[in-house]
Amino acid sequence: MAQPETAPPQTAPAPVPAPVTPAPGVRIDGLTVVYKTTAGELPAVRDVSLTLEPGSITGIVGESGSGKSTLALSLLNAVQPPGRIAAGSVEIDGLGDVVGLAGERLRKARGAHIGYVFQAAQNSLNPLKTVGKQLLDLGRSHGVDDLRGLVREAKELLGRMGLDGARVLDSHQHELSGGMRQRVGIMLALVLNAHLVVLDEPTTALDMITQANILKIVREVHAERGLTTLVITHDIGVVAEVADRLAVMYGGRLVEQGPTREVLHAPRHPYTRGLIQAIPRLVGDIDEARALPGRPPTLATVPKQGCVFRERCALRMDICETDDPAALADGPRIVACHAVGVKERA
């Protein structure tokens, strides 16, 4: 009797890799943010255009009051009254124009698409709750069904950053050092799988060793998770360490942009040169470091016309008093300076 045929043994299908969310690109175009004051509405950010390439780290540097954090908050459409976005757009791949989002759509975009690490990490933590309870609150507010999975992801992220995840989640903010709180802020910004991350002054008030550790973590997490990252800082050393592209901001305007190494090696705008010359040196003549003369403008003293930097500029010309310099592109470099324009035309 013929034996019945037996089906060949089946091999388990190869696991299908989870889809990878591509890093989003960001296109800021003509963005103007104003604040209502007794003197009327005054611009904190004026006609700013900036592109964040997918998968890149972009650094925005400038003195306090230059409009950096206001620009960063615009990516979340989170400018609070008496401020408002008066003009322009913030197009993010997968979201569209964030300026037009509101209500539930905007709430879901924050955290799920855009992660934000605030300037003072302790200010974003509730001192009355453990980090773990705040994590669960975050998950519930964003409709996460698998809260256990969220906790596992948080512990894994904290572990990658050199922390005992279980201990940190069971701690209150006052039980953590400044560097630990900063890493908790990074974890909270990433745990919902955001792929656009904004770091606002990530190393402020940290000692040099902790700063170096945080910057190493930023680079590693950026690469591992395929992020598009924006770093806001007043410290050129920070952007030199991590950023692919550098944008220099003064008085609410972007005055110079370009690949970080090119800008730092051959700065074209006098403000950029001044910032670099003001950096203290560890070796050599300490007199080589020269502080910028004068003070940066406040919201009320930013010139309404002409170049915003002219009061502190050694290259000041008559046209600087009346005409706002156009942002001129030269390959990957963009500079807004009348003096630079004259040199290039000569």
C-alpha positions in Angstrom: 0.0 0.0 0.0 1.3 3.3 -1.0 2.2 5.5 2.0 0.4 8.8 2.2 2.6 11.7 1.2 3.6 13.9 4.1 3.9 17.6 3.8 7.5 18.8 4.0 8.3 20.4 7.3 7.5 24.0 7.4 10.1 26.5 8.6 9.0 29.5 10.6 8.7 32.6 8.5 11.5 35.1 8.9 10.4 37.9 11.2 9.3 41.0 9.4 11.3 44.0 10.6 9.2 46.7 12.2 8.7 49.6 9.9 11.2 52.4 10.6 9.8 55.9 10.8 12.0 58.1 8.7 13.5 61.2 10.3 11.4 64.2 9.4 12.6 67.3 7.6 11.5 70.7 8.9 11.1 73.8 6.8 10.6 77.1 8.7 9.6 79.9 6.3 9.2 83.6 7.1 8.4 82.9 10.7 7.6 86.0 12.8 6.7 85.8 16.5 5.5 88.9 18.3 4.7 89.8 22.0 2.1 92.2 23.0 3.5 95.0 25.2 2.5 98.5 26.4 4.5 99.7 23.3 2.5 97.5 21.0 3.4 94.2 19.4 7.1 93.7 19.3 8.9 91.0 17.3 11.0 88.4 19.2 11.6 86.4 16.0 11.4 88.2 12.7 11.2 86.7 9.2 13.2 83.6 10.0 13.7 80.9 7.4 15.6 77.7 8.3 15.7 74.1 7.0 16.4 71.1 9.2 17.5 68.3 7.0 16.1 64.8 7.8 18.5 63.0 10.2 20.7 66.0 10.8 21.6 67.8 14.0 21.2 71.6 13.7 22.5 74.0 16.3 21.1 77.5 16.9 23.5 79.7 18.9 23.3 83.3 20.2 23.3 85.3 23.3 20.4 85.3 25.8 17.4 87.2 24.5 18.3 86.5 20.8 15.0 84.6 20.2 16.4 81.1 20.2 13.9 79.5 22.6 10.9 81.4 21.1 11.9 80.0 17.7 12.2 76.5 19.2 8.7 76.7 20.9 7.3 77.7 17.5 8.1 74.1 16.4 5.5 72.9 19.0 3.2 75.8 18.2 3.6 76.5 21.9 4.3 80.2 22.1 2.2 81.4 25.0 0.3 84.7 25.4 1.1 87.6 25.3 3.1 86.1 22.4 1.7 84.8 19.1 3.0 83.5 15.8 2.1 86.5 13.5 3.4 85.2 10.2 5.1 82.3 8.5 4.9 78.5 8.6 6.6 75.5 10.2 6.3 72.5 7.9 7.2 69.2 9.4 7.2 66.0 7.3 4.3 63.8 8.4 2.5 66.6 10.2 2.2 69.5 7.8 2.2 73.1 9.0 2.3 73.0 12.8 1.2 76.6 12.9 -2.2 75.5 11.7 -2.7 72.7 14.2 -4.9 73.1 17.3 -6.7 71.1 19.9 -6.4 67.3 19.9 -4.2 67.2 16.7 -1.7 69.6 18.2 -1.7 67.8 21.6 -1.0 64.4 19.9 1.8 66.0 17.8 3.6 67.0 20.9 5.4 64.0 22.3 4.3 61.5 19.6 6.1 63.4 16.8 8.0 66.2 18.5 10.0 65.8 21.7 11.1 68.8 23.7 13.8 68.8 26.4 13.4 72.0 28.3 16.2 74.4 29.3 16.0 73.6 33.1 15.0 69.9 33.3 13.9 70.3 36.9 11.3 72.8 35.8 9.6 70.2 33.6 9.3 67.7 36.5 6.7 67.7 39.1 8.4 67.8 42.5 5.5 66.0 44.2 5.5 62.9 42.0 8.1 60.3 41.2 9.5 60.2 37.7 7.7 56.9 37.1 4.3 58.4 38.0 4.9 61.3 35.7 5.9 58.8 33.0 2.5 57.0 33.5 0.7 60.4 33.4 2.4 61.1 30.1 1.4 57.7 28.7 -2.2 58.1 29.7 -2.5 61.6 28.4 -1.4 60.3 25.0 -3.6 57.3 25.0 -0.8 54.7 25.4 -2.5 51.3 25.9 0.6 49.3 26.9 1.8 51.2 30.0 4.0 48.3 31.0 5.7 48.5 27.7 6.1 52.3 28.1 7.9 51.7 31.5 10.1 49.0 29.9 11.1 51.4 27.1 11.8 54.2 29.7 14.1 51.8 31.7 15.9 50.8 28.5 16.5 54.4 27.5 17.7 55.4 31.0 20.0 52.3 31.0 21.5 53.3 27.7 22.3 56.7 29.3 24.1 55.0 32.1 21.4 55.2 34.8 19.6 52.6 36.9 16.2 52.9 35.3 14.2 51.3 38.1 15.8 53.5 40.7 15.3 56.7 38.6 11.6 56.0 38.0 11.1 55.5 41.7 12.8 58.9 42.5 11.6 62.4 42.9 13.4 65.2 41.1 15.2 66.4 44.2 16.8 63.0 44.6 18.5 63.3 41.2 21.6 65.3 40.2 21.4 68.0 37.4 22.9 65.6 34.9 20.5 62.8 35.9 17.5 65.2 35.5 18.7 66.2 32.1 18.8 62.6 31.0 15.3 62.1 32.4 14.2 65.0 30.3 15.7 63.3 27.2 14.0 60.0 28.1 10.6 61.7 28.4 11.1 63.5 25.1 11.9 60.2 23.3 9.8 57.6 25.1 6.7 58.2 22.9 8.9 57.5 19.8 9.2 61.1 18.7 11.6 61.5 15.7 12.0 65.3 15.9 13.7 66.4 19.1 14.4 69.9 20.4 17.0 70.3 23.1 16.9 73.7 24.7 20.2 74.5 26.4 20.9 70.9 27.2 24.1 71.5 29.1 23.3 74.7 31.1 24.4 74.6 34.8 26.2 71.3 34.4 29.9 70.7 35.2 32.2 70.1 32.3 32.4 66.3 32.8 28.6 66.0 32.9 28.3 68.3 29.9 30.6 66.0 27.9 28.6 63.0 28.9 25.3 64.6 27.9 26.6 65.6 24.5 27.9 62.0 24.0 24.4 60.7 24.8 22.8 63.2 22.4 25.0 62.0 19.6 24.5 58.3 20.4 20.7 58.5 20.8 20.4 60.7 17.7 22.2 58.0 15.6 20.5 55.0 17.2 17.0 56.2 16.9 17.2 58.0 13.6 16.3 61.5 14.8 16.2 65.0 13.4 17.6 67.1 16.2 17.6 70.8 17.0 20.0 72.1 19.7 19.5 75.5 21.2 22.4 77.0 23.0 24.5 80.1 23.8 27.6 77.9 23.9 29.4 77.6 20.6 31.5 74.7 22.0 28.3 72.6 22.3 27.3 73.0 18.7 30.9 72.4 17.6 30.7 69.1 19.4 27.4 67.8 18.0 25.9 69.8 15.2 26.1 69.2 11.5 24.8 72.6 10.6 25.0 75.9 12.6 22.6 78.9 12.6 23.6 82.1 14.4 20.8 84.2 15.8 20.8 87.8 17.0 18.0 90.2 17.8 15.4 87.8 16.5 17.1 87.3 13.1 19.2 84.5 11.7 22.4 86.3 10.6 24.5 83.4 9.4 23.9 79.7 8.5 26.1 76.9 7.2 27.9 73.6 7.8 29.2 73.9 11.4 32.9 73.3 10.5 32.8 75.9 7.7 31.1 78.6 9.8 33.5 78.0 12.8 36.6 77.9 10.5 35.7 80.9 8.4 32.9 83.0 10.0 31.6 85.7 7.7 29.2 87.7 9.8 30.9 90.1 12.3 28.6 88.8 15.1 29.7 85.2 14.5 33.3 86.3 14.5 32.7 88.1 17.8 31.2 85.1 19.4 34.1 82.9 18.4 36.7 85.5 19.5 35.0 85.7 22.9 35.6 82.0 23.7 38.2 81.6 26.5 41.2 79.5 25.5 42.7 76.8 27.7 46.2 77.4 26.3 48.0 80.4 24.8 47.5 84.1 25.5 44.4 84.7 27.6 44.2 88.2 26.1 43.3 86.7 22.8 39.7 86.2 24.0 37.8 89.5 23.5 34.3 90.1 24.7 31.8 91.7 22.3 31.3 95.4 23.0 28.0 96.6 24.2 24.9 94.5 25.0 22.4 92.5 23.0 19.1 94.3 22.3 16.0 93.6 24.4 12.5 93.2 22.9 12.0 96.9 23.3 15.3 98.1 21.9 15.6 95.9 18.7 15.8 98.4 15.8 12.6 98.6 13.8 14.6 99.1 10.6 18.2 98.5 9.5 20.6 95.9 10.7 19.9 94.6 14.2 23.6 94.2 15.0 24.8 97.7 13.8 25.2 99.2 17.3 27.9 96.7 18.1 29.5 96.2 14.7 32.9 97.4 13.7 31.9 97.2 10.0 28.9 99.5 10.3 28.0 101.5 7.2 25.4 104.2 6.4 23.1 101.6 4.7 23.0 99.6 8.0 20.9 102.4 9.6 18.1 102.1 7.1 18.1 98.8 5.3 17.7 95.3 6.7 20.4 93.2 5.1 19.0 90.4 2.9 20.1 86.8 3.5 22.5 86.0 0.7 23.1 82.4 -0.2 26.6 81.2 -1.4 26.4 77.4 -1.7 25.6 76.0 1.7 26.3 79.3 3.4 23.8 82.0 4.1 24.8 85.4 5.5 22.7 88.5 6.2 25.3 91.4 6.3 25.7 94.5 4.1 29.5 94.4 4.6 29.7 90.8 3.4 27.5 91.7 0.4 29.9 94.5 -0.5 32.9 92.2 -0.3 31.3 89.6 -2.4 30.3 92.1 -5.1 33.8 93.6 -5.2 
